[in-house]
Amino acid sequence: MNRLTQKDEQGNWCLKGMRWEEFRPGKVLTKEMFDRLYGALWKLMEYEDTELDPDDVERLNDFEQTEAAGLLKKLHEERRKHRWIPVEQRLPDTEDNLVLIQVSRRPEGSIELDNALCLAFYNQEEGWILELFPEWEGAQPVAWMPLPDSYKGEEEP
């Protein structure tokens, strides 16, 4: 957050970029001073609209510091679960699960596939078995990805 206040050389608090002396009684209120004061009051209004008190802000800061790392870890795990995996790097662990693959070439007697996305199983003995082309032997996808879980309806927050 950009601070609106700063300490001057004498340790007095003032609006950032404004000298404390400019706010003494009898001084002329310039357009620049008015704009800075109005901006500071606007920020104060926004803060008060959050209905947080300073203790709430401290708790929020503590949450950010302690929880942010955990949330980032969960985010990275989810990204890892839903990313393309090159077949040279790793093959699917289980034969029962459909996965999404990216494959090119022409299955015999069919159209040319160019970086097509297909559902497939991987079997250690038979290789890749494409759901749309189960008879295609020797399919060589470049990458695969696990499918997401089935839709289970809207979850309550």
FIKOLZA-1660 file (N, C-alpha, C; in steps of 0.1 Angstrom, whole numbers, plus 5000, padded with zeros to 4 digits):
% residues 157
   i   px   py   pz ch aa at
   1 5008 4988 5000  A  M  N
   1 5000 5000 5000  A  M CA
   1 5009 5012 5000  A  M  C
   2 5005 5022 4992  A  N  N
   2 5012 5035 4992  A  N CA
   2 5008 5043 5004  A  N  C
   3 5018 5047 5013  A  R  N
   3 5015 5055 5025  A  R CA
   3 5010 5069 5020  A  R  C
   4 5001 5074 5028  A  L  N
   4 4997 5088 5026  A  L CA
   4 5005 5097 5036  A  L  C
   5 5011 5092 5046  A  T  N
   5 5017 5100 5056  A  T CA
   5 5032 5097 5057  A  T  C
   6 5040 5106 5063  A  Q  N
   6 5054 5104 5065  A  Q CA
   6 5058 5113 5076  A  Q  C
   7 5070 5110 5082  A  K  N
   7 5075 5118 5093  A  K CA
   7 5085 5128 5086  A  K  C
   8 5085 5140 5091  A  D  N
   8 5094 5150 5086  A  D CA
   8 5107 5149 5094  A  D  C
   9 5116 5158 5092  A  E  N
   9 5129 5158 5099  A  E CA
   9 5128 5160 5114  A  E  C
  10 5118 5166 5118  A  Q  N
  10 5116 5168 5133  A  Q CA
  10 5108 5157 5139  A  Q  C
  11 5104 5147 5131  A  G  N
  11 5096 5136 5137  A  G CA
  11 5081 5138 5137  A  G  C
  12 5077 5149 5131  A  N  N
  12 5062 5152 5130  A  N CA
  12 5056 5144 5118  A  N  C
  13 5044 5140 5121  A  W  N
  13 5037 5133 5110  A  W CA
  13 5030 5143 5101  A  W  C
  14 5030 5141 5088  A  C  N
  14 5024 5150 5079  A  C CA
  14 5020 5142 5066  A  C  C
  15 5012 5148 5058  A  L  N
  15 5008 5142 5045  A  L CA
  15 5021 5141 5037  A  L  C
  16 5023 5130 5030  A  K  N
  16 5034 5127 5022  A  K CA
  16 5036 5138 5011  A  K  C
  17 5048 5144 5011  A  G  N
  17 5051 5154 5001  A  G CA
  17 5047 5168 5005  A  G  C
  18 5041 5170 5017  A  M  N
  18 5037 5183 5023  A  M CA
  18 5045 5185 5035  A  M  C
  19 5049 5198 5037  A  R  N
  19 5056 5202 5050  A  R CA
  19 5046 5205 5060  A  R  C
  20 5049 5202 5073  A  W  N
  20 5040 5204 5084  A  W CA
  20 5036 5219 5085  A  W  C
  21 5046 5228 5082  A  E  N
  21 5044 5242 5083  A  E CA
  21 5032 5247 5074  A  E  C
  22 5030 5240 5063  A  E  N
  22 5020 5244 5054  A  E CA
  22 5006 5243 5060  A  E  C
  23 5004 5236 5071  A  F  N
  23 4991 5233 5077  A  F CA
  23 4989 5242 5089  A  F  C
  24 4997 5251 5092  A  R  N
  24 4996 5260 5103  A  R CA
  24 4984 5270 5101  A  R  C
  25 4977 5274 5112  A  P  N
  25 4966 5284 5110  A  P CA
  25 4971 5296 5103  A  P  C
  26 4963 5302 5094  A  G  N
  26 4967 5314 5087  A  G CA
  26 4973 5311 5073  A  G  C
  27 4978 5299 5071  A  K  N
  27 4984 5296 5058  A  K CA
  27 4973 5295 5047  A  K  C
  28 4977 5298 5035  A  V  N
  28 4968 5297 5024  A  V CA
  28 4967 5282 5019  A  V  C
  29 4955 5278 5017  A  L  N
  29 4952 5265 5012  A  L CA
  29 4953 5265 4997  A  L  C
  30 4964 5259 4992  A  T  N
  30 4966 5258 4977  A  T CA
  30 4958 5247 4971  A  T  C
  31 4957 5247 4958  A  K  N
  31 4950 5236 4951  A  K CA
  31 4957 5223 4954  A  K  C
  32 4971 5223 4953  A  E  N
  32 4978 5210 4956  A  E CA
  32 4975 5205 4970  A  E  C
  33 4975 5214 4980  A  M  N
  33 4972 5210 4994  A  M CA
  33 4957 5204 4995  A  M  C
  34 4948 5211 4988  A  F  N
  34 4934 5207 4988  A  F CA
  34 4933 5193 4982  A  F  C
  35 4940 5191 4971  A  D  N
  35 4939 5178 4964  A  D CA
  35 4945 5167 4973  A  D  C
  36 4956 5170 4979  A  R  N
  36 4962 5159 4988  A  R CA
  36 4953 5157 5000  A  R  C
  37 4947 5167 5006  A  L  N
  37 4938 5165 5018  A  L CA
  37 4926 5157 5013  A  L  C
  38 4920 5161 5002  A  Y  N
  38 4908 5154 4998  A  Y CA
  38 4912 5139 4994  A  Y  C
  39 4923 5137 4988  A  G  N
  39 4927 5123 4985  A  G CA
  39 4929 5115 4998  A  G  C
  40 4935 5121 5008  A  A  N
  40 4937 5114 5021  A  A CA
  40 4924 5112 5028  A  A  C
  41 4914 5121 5027  A  L  N
  41 4901 5119 5033  A  L CA
  41 4894 5108 5026  A  L  C
  42 4895 5107 5013  A  W  N
  42 4889 5097 5005  A  W CA
  42 4894 5083 5009  A  W  C
  43 4907 5082 5010  A  K  N
  43 4913 5069 5015  A  K CA
  43 4909 5066 5029  A  K  C
  44 4907 5075 5038  A  L  N
  44 4902 5073 5051  A  L CA
  44 4888 5068 5050  A  L  C
  45 4880 5074 5042  A  M  N
  45 4866 5070 5040  A  M CA
  45 4866 5055 5035  A  M  C
  46 4874 5052 5025  A  E  N
  46 4875 5038 5020  A  E CA
  46 4879 5028 5031  A  E  C
  47 4888 5032 5039  A  Y  N
  47 4892 5024 5051  A  Y CA
  47 4881 5022 5060  A  Y  C
  48 4874 5033 5064  A  E  N
  48 4863 5032 5073  A  E CA
  48 4851 5023 5068  A  E  C
  49 4849 5024 5054  A  D  N
  49 4839 5016 5048  A  D CA
  49 4842 5001 5049  A  D  C
  50 4854 4997 5051  A  T  N
  50 4857 4983 5053  A  T CA
  50 4852 4978 5067  A  T  C
  51 4849 4987 5076  A  E  N
  51 4845 4984 5090  A  E CA
  51 4855 4976 5098  A  E  C
  52 4867 4977 5093  A  L  N
  52 4878 4971 5101  A  L CA
  52 4884 4981 5111  A  L  C
  53 4887 4977 5123  A  D  N
  53 4895 4986 5132  A  D CA
  53 4909 4982 5131  A  D  C
  54 4918 4989 5137  A  P  N
  54 4933 4986 5136  A  P CA
  54 4936 4972 5140  A  P  C
  55 4929 4966 5151  A  D  N
  55 4932 4953 5155  A  D CA
  55 4928 4943 5144  A  D  C
  56 4917 4946 5137  A  D  N
  56 4913 4937 5125  A  D CA
  56 4923 4937 5115  A  D  C
  57 4929 4949 5112  A  V  N
  57 4939 4950 5102  A  V CA
  57 4951 4942 5106  A  V  C
  58 4955 4942 5118  A  E  N
  58 4966 4934 5123  A  E CA
  58 4964 4919 5121  A  E  C
  59 4952 4915 5125  A  R  N
  59 4948 4901 5123  A  R CA
  59 4949 4897 5108  A  R  C
  60 4944 4906 5100  A  L  N
  60 4944 4904 5085  A  L CA
  60 4959 4903 5080  A  L  C
  61 4967 4911 5085  A  N  N
  61 4981 4910 5082  A  N CA
  61 4987 4897 5086  A  N  C
  62 4984 4893 5099  A  D  N
  62 4989 4880 5104  A  D CA
  62 4984 4869 5095  A  D  C
  63 4971 4869 5091  A  F  N
  63 4965 4859 5082  A  F CA
  63 4973 4859 5069  A  F  C
  64 4976 4870 5063  A  E  N
  64 4983 4871 5050  A  E CA
  64 4997 4864 5052  A  E  C
  65 5004 4867 5062  A  Q  N
  65 5017 4862 5064  A  Q CA
  65 5017 4847 5067  A  Q  C
  66 5008 4842 5075  A  T  N
  66 5008 4828 5078  A  T CA
  66 5001 4819 5068  A  T  C
  67 4990 4824 5062  A  E  N
  67 4982 4816 5053  A  E CA
  67 4986 4817 5039  A  E  C
  68 4992 4828 5035  A  A  N
  68 4996 4830 5021  A  A CA
  68 5005 4818 5015  A  A  C
  69 5014 4814 5023  A  A  N
  69 5023 4803 5018  A  A CA
  69 5016 4790 5017  A  A  C
  70 5007 4787 5026  A  G  N
  70 4998 4775 5025  A  G CA
  70 4989 4776 5012  A  G  C
  71 4983 4787 5010  A  L  N
  71 4974 4789 4999  A  L CA
  71 4982 4788 4986  A  L  C
  72 4994 4793 4985  A  L  N
  72 5002 4792 4973  A  L CA
  72 5006 4778 4971  A  L  C
  73 5009 4771 4981  A  K  N
  73 5013 4757 4980  A  K CA
  73 5001 4749 4974  A  K  C
  74 4989 4751 4979  A  K  N
  74 4977 4744 4973  A  K CA
  74 4975 4748 4959  A  K  C
  75 4977 4760 4955  A  L  N
  75 4976 4765 4941  A  L CA
  75 4986 4758 4932  A  L  C
  76 4998 4757 4937  A  H  N
  76 5008 4750 4929  A  H CA
  76 5005 4735 4927  A  H  C
  77 5000 4729 4938  A  E  N
  77 4996 4715 4937  A  E CA
  77 4985 4713 4926  A  E  C
  78 4975 4722 4927  A  E  N
  78 4964 4721 4917  A  E CA
  78 4969 4723 4903  A  E  C
  79 4978 4733 4901  A  R  N
  79 4984 4735 4888  A  R CA
  79 4991 4723 4883  A  R  C
  80 4998 4716 4892  A  R  N
  80 5006 4704 4888  A  R CA
  80 4997 4693 4884  A  R  C
  81 4985 4692 4891  A  K  N
  81 4975 4682 4888  A  K CA
  81 4969 4684 4874  A  K  C
  82 4968 4696 4870  A  H  N
  82 4961 4699 4858  A  H CA
  82 4970 4705 4847  A  H  C
  83 4981 4699 4845  A  R  N
  83 4990 4704 4835  A  R CA
  83 4993 4692 4825  A  R  C
  84 4998 4696 4813  A  W  N
  84 5002 4687 4803  A  W CA
  84 5015 4680 4807  A  W  C
  85 5015 4667 4806  A  I  N
  85 5027 4659 4809  A  I CA
  85 5032 4653 4797  A  I  C
  86 5045 4656 4792  A  P  N
  86 5050 4650 4780  A  P CA
  86 5051 4635 4783  A  P  C
  87 5048 4627 4772  A  V  N
  87 5049 4612 4774  A  V CA
  87 5063 4607 4776  A  V  C
  88 5073 4615 4772  A  E  N
  88 5087 4612 4775  A  E CA
  88 5090 4613 4789  A  E  C
  89 5083 4622 4796  A  Q  N
  89 5086 4624 4810  A  Q CA
  89 5079 4613 4819  A  Q  C
  90 5066 4610 4816  A  R  N
  90 5059 4601 4824  A  R CA
  90 5047 4596 4817  A  R  C
  91 5043 4584 4820  A  L  N
  91 5030 4578 4815  A  L CA
  91 5020 4577 4826  A  L  C
  92 5007 4576 4823  A  P  N
  92 4997 4575 4833  A  P CA
  92 5000 4563 4842  A  P  C
  93 4997 4564 4855  A  D  N
  93 4999 4554 4865  A  D CA
  93 4990 4542 4864  A  D  C
  94 4977 4545 4861  A  T  N
  94 4967 4534 4861  A  T CA
  94 4960 4532 4848  A  T  C
  95 4957 4520 4845  A  E  N
  95 4950 4517 4832  A  E CA
  95 4936 4520 4832  A  E  C
  96 4929 4522 4844  A  D  N
  96 4915 4523 4844  A  D CA
  96 4910 4537 4841  A  D  C
  97 4919 4547 4842  A  N  N
  97 4915 4561 4841  A  N CA
  97 4917 4566 4826  A  N  C
  98 4906 4572 4822  A  L  N
  98 4907 4580 4809  A  L CA
  98 4916 4592 4812  A  L  C
  99 4924 4596 4802  A  V  N
  99 4931 4608 4802  A  V CA
  99 4929 4615 4789  A  V  C
 100 4933 4628 4789  A  L  N
 100 4932 4636 4777  A  L CA
 100 4946 4636 4771  A  L  C
 101 4947 4633 4758  A  I  N
 101 4960 4632 4751  A  I CA
 101 4959 4642 4739  A  I  C
 102 4971 4646 4735  A  Q  N
 102 4973 4653 4723  A  Q CA
 102 4981 4645 4713  A  Q  C
 103 4975 4642 4701  A  V  N
 103 4981 4633 4692  A  V CA
 103 4979 4638 4678  A  V  C
 104 4989 4634 4670  A  S  N
 104 4989 4638 4655  A  S CA
 104 4990 4625 4648  A  S  C
 105 4988 4625 4635  A  R  N
 105 4989 4614 4625  A  R CA
 105 4975 4610 4621  A  R  C
 106 4975 4600 4612  A  R  N
 106 4962 4595 4606  A  R CA
 106 4960 4581 4611  A  R  C
 107 4949 4579 4618  A  P  N
 107 4945 4565 4621  A  P CA
 107 4941 4558 4608  A  P  C
 108 4944 4546 4606  A  E  N
 108 4941 4539 4594  A  E CA
 108 4926 4541 4590  A  E  C
 109 4924 4545 4577  A  G  N
 109 4910 4547 4572  A  G CA
 109 4903 4558 4578  A  G  C
 110 4910 4568 4583  A  S  N
 110 4903 4579 4590  A  S CA
 110 4910 4593 4585  A  S  C
 111 4905 4603 4591  A  I  N
 111 4910 4617 4588  A  I CA
 111 4924 4619 4595  A  I  C
 112 4931 4629 4590  A  E  N
 112 4944 4633 4596  A  E CA
 112 4941 4640 4609  A  E  C
 113 4948 4636 4619  A  L  N
 113 4947 4643 4632  A  L CA
 113 4960 4652 4634  A  L  C
 114 4958 4665 4636  A  D  N
 114 4969 4674 4638  A  D CA
 114 4968 4680 4652  A  D  C
 115 4976 4676 4661  A  N  N
 115 4975 4680 4675  A  N CA
 115 4961 4680 4680  A  N  C
 116 4954 4669 4677  A  A  N
 116 4940 4667 4682  A  A CA
 116 4940 4663 4697  A  A  C
 117 4930 4666 4703  A  L  N
 117 4927 4663 4717  A  L CA
 117 4918 4651 4717  A  L  C
 118 4922 4640 4724  A  C  N
 118 4913 4628 4724  A  C CA
 118 4914 4622 4738  A  C  C
 119 4903 4614 4741  A  L  N
 119 4903 4607 4754  A  L CA
 119 4909 4593 4751  A  L  C
 120 4918 4589 4761  A  A  N
 120 4925 4576 4758  A  A CA
 120 4928 4569 4772  A  A  C
 121 4931 4556 4771  A  F  N
 121 4936 4548 4782  A  F CA
 121 4951 4545 4778  A  F  C
 122 4959 4543 4788  A  Y  N
 122 4972 4537 4785  A  Y CA
 122 4973 4524 4792  A  Y  C
 123 4977 4514 4784  A  N  N
 123 4979 4500 4789  A  N CA
 123 4993 4496 4786  A  N  C
 124 5001 4491 4796  A  Q  N
 124 5015 4488 4794  A  Q CA
 124 5017 4477 4783  A  Q  C
 125 5007 4468 4781  A  E  N
 125 5009 4458 4771  A  E CA
 125 5005 4463 4757  A  E  C
 126 4994 4470 4756  A  E  N
 126 4988 4474 4743  A  E CA
 126 4992 4488 4739  A  E  C
 127 4997 4496 4748  A  G  N
 127 5000 4510 4745  A  G CA
 127 4988 4519 4747  A  G  C
 128 4987 4529 4739  A  W  N
 128 4976 4538 4740  A  W CA
 128 4963 4533 4733  A  W  C
 129 4952 4534 4739  A  I  N
 129 4939 4530 4733  A  I CA
 129 4930 4542 4733  A  I  C
 130 4928 4547 4721  A  L  N
 130 4920 4560 4720  A  L CA
 130 4905 4556 4720  A  L  C
 131 4897 4564 4727  A  E  N
 131 4883 4561 4728  A  E CA
 131 4876 4562 4715  A  E  C
 132 4879 4571 4706  A  L  N
 132 4873 4573 4693  A  L CA
 132 4879 4563 4683  A  L  C
 133 4891 4559 4685  A  F  N
 133 4898 4550 4675  A  F CA
 133 4904 4538 4682  A  F  C
 134 4896 4529 4688  A  P  N
 134 4901 4518 4696  A  P CA
 134 4910 4509 4688  A  P  C
 135 4907 4508 4675  A  E  N
 135 4915 4499 4666  A  E CA
 135 4928 4505 4662  A  E  C
 136 4931 4517 4665  A  W  N
 136 4943 4524 4660  A  W CA
 136 4955 4518 4669  A  W  C
 137 4964 4511 4663  A  E  N
 137 4975 4506 4670  A  E CA
 137 4987 4515 4667  A  E  C
 138 4995 4518 4677  A  G  N
 138 5007 4526 4676  A  G CA
 138 5005 4540 4677  A  G  C
 139 4994 4545 4682  A  A  N
 139 4992 4559 4684  A  A CA
 139 5003 4564 4693  A  A  C
 140 5008 4576 4690  A  Q  N
 140 5019 4581 4697  A  Q CA
 140 5017 4596 4701  A  Q  C
 141 5009 4597 4712  A  P  N
 141 5006 4611 4717  A  P CA
 141 5019 4618 4722  A  P  C
 142 5019 4631 4721  A  V  N
 142 5031 4639 4726  A  V CA
 142 5029 4642 4741  A  V  C
 143 5017 4643 4746  A  A  N
 143 5015 4647 4760  A  A CA
 143 5001 4642 4764  A  A  C
 144 4999 4641 4777  A  W  N
 144 4986 4637 4783  A  W CA
 144 4984 4646 4795  A  W  C
 145 4971 4645 4800  A  M  N
 145 4967 4652 4812  A  M CA
 145 4956 4645 4819  A  M  C
 146 4956 4644 4832  A  P  N
 146 4945 4638 4839  A  P CA
 146 4932 4646 4837  A  P  C
 147 4921 4639 4837  A  L  N
 147 4908 4646 4836  A  L CA
 147 4904 4651 4849  A  L  C
 148 4896 4662 4850  A  P  N
 148 4892 4667 4863  A  P CA
 148 4881 4658 4868  A  P  C
 149 4878 4660 4881  A  D  N
 149 4867 4652 4888  A  D CA
 149 4854 4655 4881  A  D  C
 150 4845 4646 4882  A  S  N
 150 4831 4648 4876  A  S CA
 150 4824 4659 4883  A  S  C
 151 4815 4666 4876  A  Y  N
 151 4807 4677 4882  A  Y CA
 151 4798 4671 4892  A  Y  C
 152 4797 4677 4904  A  K  N
 152 4789 4673 4915  A  K CA
 152 4779 4683 4919  A  K  C
 153 4777 4693 4911  A  G  N
 153 4767 4704 4915  A  G CA
 153 4775 4715 4922  A  G  C
 154 4768 4726 4924  A  E  N
 154 4774 4737 4930  A  E CA
 154 4777 4735 4945  A  E  C
 155 4788 4739 4949  A  E  N
 155 4792 4737 4963  A  E CA
 155 4789 4750 4971  A  E  C
 156 4784 4748 4983  A  E  N
 156 4782 4760 4991  A  E CA
 156 4795 4766 4996  A  E  C
 157 4795 4779 4996  A  P  N
 157 4808 4785 5001  A  P CA
 157 4811 4783 5015  A  P  C
% end
